[in-house]
Amino acid sequence: MPYGSARIRARLLIPLSLAILLLLAGIFTSVYLLQKNHDTNENLEKIAALGELLPSLLADKAGLMEALAPVLQEAPGLASAWQRRDRAGLLQRAAPLLDAWRTRFGISHCY
């Protein structure tokens, strides 16, 4: 009889174990795919939000530069230093403006 019960156990346990393993594999695969889908959707939402934010941010920065451009045009000696291609003189005259803009507006360089 012990041989018969071992045989029955083997006939039941092997398919049952395989079924449990298949169920677990299916569950893990489903969880992985759901998480991947969720992450993809979340990233797409962030990209869409950035797509809406970027043009307004660029417009704000461009507007700031447009507002500050007349200050550069009217600064004494900048135009003449520019025309003479005097880099040292240009830097000397523009440095106080750029330092003030750097601290006040976060502008790091100006072309």
Secondary structure as the mmCIF struct_conf table of DSSP 4:
data_model
#
loop_
_struct_conf.conf_type_id
_struct_conf.id
_struct_conf.beg_label_comp_id
_struct_conf.beg_label_asym_id
_struct_conf.beg_label_seq_id
_struct_conf.end_label_comp_id
_struct_conf.end_label_asym_id
_struct_conf.end_label_seq_id
HELX_RH_AL_P HELX_RH_AL_P1 PRO A 2 GLU A 74
BEND BEND1 ALA A 75 ALA A 75
TURN_TY1_P TURN_TY1_P1 PRO A 76 GLY A 77
HELX_RH_AL_P HELX_RH_AL_P2 LEU A 78 GLN A 83
TURN_TY1_P TURN_TY1_P2 ARG A 84 ARG A 85
HELX_RH_AL_P HELX_RH_AL_P3 ARG A 87 PHE A 105
#
